[in-house]
Amino acid sequence: MSTETIAIACDHGALALKDHIVSYLKGRGFDILDLGVSGPDSVDYPDYGYKLAQSLKDGQASRGVLMCGSGIGISIAANRFPEVRAALVHDVTGARLSREHNDANVIVFGGRMIGSDLCEECVDTFLNTEFEGGRHERRVGKLSNPPL
């Protein structure tokens, strides 16, 4: 059992998948910081990407799971924060590589793009894969410190 806190948020386009993954992660012993949504009414996905990013920045959670209809918009929103490395994933290989090569701390799914069983596999892979470091450290460092 884990005592790690995982933040999770979605818009209306991924509510059913979010609720499924919340139950799944709780069953695996994770503490969940559920940042919404909790109902089917239309909302703006950036608000929920920002909420999750802020929870990581504030130390309320160590990693996160984000979802919207496609996964695209909410990942763009979360990646506006230098503390976030959000990776939109469609399969287990992407989940593994997002951790090994990119040290992603947020995994993102499209609620209209992926089924719950595959999503579970991706979440497990993401949470159980370590960052390789090595040649990837320099590159990952540049993600939070762009030369602007």
JOHUTA-V367024 format. One record per residue. N is the residue number from 1. RES is the residue in three letters. SS is DSSP state (a for helix, b for strand, c for the rest). OMEGA is omega in degrees with one decimal (NA if undefined). Layout:
BEGIN
n-><N & N>
res-><RES & RES>
ss-><SS & SS>
omega-><OMEGA & OMEGA>
END
This chain:
BEGIN
n-><1 & 2 & 3 & 4 & 5 & 6 & 7 & 8 & 9 & 10 & 11 & 12 & 13 & 14 & 15 & 16 & 17 & 18 & 19 & 20 & 21 & 22 & 23 & 24 & 25 & 26 & 27 & 28 & 29 & 30 & 31 & 32 & 33 & 34 & 35 & 36 & 37 & 38 & 39 & 40 & 41 & 42 & 43 & 44 & 45 & 46 & 47 & 48 & 49 & 50 & 51 & 52 & 53 & 54 & 55 & 56 & 57 & 58 & 59 & 60 & 61 & 62 & 63 & 64 & 65 & 66 & 67 & 68 & 69 & 70 & 71 & 72 & 73 & 74 & 75 & 76 & 77 & 78 & 79 & 80 & 81 & 82 & 83 & 84 & 85 & 86 & 87 & 88 & 89 & 90 & 91 & 92 & 93 & 94 & 95 & 96 & 97 & 98 & 99 & 100 & 101 & 102 & 103 & 104 & 105 & 106 & 107 & 108 & 109 & 110 & 111 & 112 & 113 & 114 & 115 & 116 & 117 & 118 & 119 & 120 & 121 & 122 & 123 & 124 & 125 & 126 & 127 & 128 & 129 & 130 & 131 & 132 & 133 & 134 & 135 & 136 & 137 & 138 & 139 & 140 & 141 & 142 & 143 & 144 & 145 & 146 & 147 & 148>
res-><MET & SER & THR & GLU & THR & ILE & ALA & ILE & ALA & CYS & ASP & HIS & GLY & ALA & LEU & ALA & LEU & LYS & ASP & HIS & ILE & VAL & SER & TYR & LEU & LYS & GLY & ARG & GLY & PHE & ASP & ILE & LEU & ASP & LEU & GLY & VAL & SER & GLY & PRO & ASP & SER & VAL & ASP & TYR & PRO & ASP & TYR & GLY & TYR & LYS & LEU & ALA & GLN & SER & LEU & LYS & ASP & GLY & GLN & ALA & SER & ARG & GLY & VAL & LEU & MET & CYS & GLY & SER & GLY & ILE & GLY & ILE & SER & ILE & ALA & ALA & ASN & ARG & PHE & PRO & GLU & VAL & ARG & ALA & ALA & LEU & VAL & HIS & ASP & VAL & THR & GLY & ALA & ARG & LEU & SER & ARG & GLU & HIS & ASN & ASP & ALA & ASN & VAL & ILE & VAL & PHE & GLY & GLY & ARG & MET & ILE & GLY & SER & ASP & LEU & CYS & GLU & GLU & CYS & VAL & ASP & THR & PHE & LEU & ASN & THR & GLU & PHE & GLU & GLY & GLY & ARG & HIS & GLU & ARG & ARG & VAL & GLY & LYS & LEU & SER & ASN & PRO & PRO & LEU>
ss-><c & c & c & c & b & b & b & b & b & b & c & a & a & a & a & a & a & a & a & a & a & a & a & a & a & a & a & c & c & c & b & b & b & b & c & c & c & c & c & c & c & c & c & c & a & a & a & a & a & a & a & a & a & a & a & a & a & c & c & c & c & c & b & b & b & b & b & b & c & c & c & a & a & a & a & a & a & a & c & c & c & c & c & c & c & b & b & b & c & c & c & a & a & a & a & a & a & a & a & a & c & c & c & c & c & b & b & b & b & b & c & c & c & c & c & a & a & a & a & a & a & a & a & a & a & a & a & a & c & c & c & c & c & c & a & a & a & a & a & a & a & a & a & a & c & c & c & c>
omega-><-177.4 & 171.6 & 179.2 & 175.4 & 177.9 & 174.5 & 178.7 & 179.1 & 178.6 & 167.9 & -176.9 & -177.5 & -177.1 & -176.0 & -177.8 & 179.2 & 178.1 & -179.9 & 177.9 & -177.4 & 174.5 & 179.0 & -179.6 & -178.2 & 175.5 & 178.2 & 178.5 & 172.6 & 179.5 & 168.2 & -176.1 & 170.5 & -176.4 & -175.3 & 176.2 & 0.6 & 179.3 & 179.3 & -172.5 & -177.9 & -179.7 & 178.5 & 178.2 & -175.7 & 179.5 & -179.0 & -177.1 & 171.7 & 178.6 & 178.8 & -179.5 & 178.7 & 179.7 & 179.0 & 175.5 & 179.3 & -178.1 & 179.3 & 178.2 & 179.6 & -179.9 & 178.9 & -176.6 & 174.3 & 179.2 & 179.6 & 165.3 & -176.2 & 179.8 & -174.0 & -173.8 & -174.7 & -176.5 & 176.5 & 176.2 & -179.7 & -177.2 & -177.6 & 173.4 & -179.7 & -178.7 & 179.2 & -172.7 & 168.7 & -175.5 & -178.2 & 174.4 & -171.9 & 178.0 & -178.0 & -175.7 & 178.2 & 177.2 & 178.3 & -179.9 & -178.1 & 178.1 & 177.4 & -175.1 & -173.2 & -172.9 & -177.7 & 179.2 & 176.1 & 175.5 & 174.3 & -173.7 & 179.6 & 170.2 & -179.0 & 178.1 & -172.7 & -172.7 & 177.8 & -174.8 & -179.9 & 178.5 & 177.5 & 176.7 & 179.5 & 179.2 & 178.6 & 177.8 & 179.9 & 179.5 & -175.9 & -176.7 & -179.4 & 178.8 & 173.1 & -179.7 & -175.7 & 179.0 & -175.9 & -178.1 & -176.5 & -179.4 & -177.4 & 179.7 & 176.8 & 179.6 & 179.9 & -179.9 & -177.8 & -179.0 & -177.4 & -178.7 & NA>
END
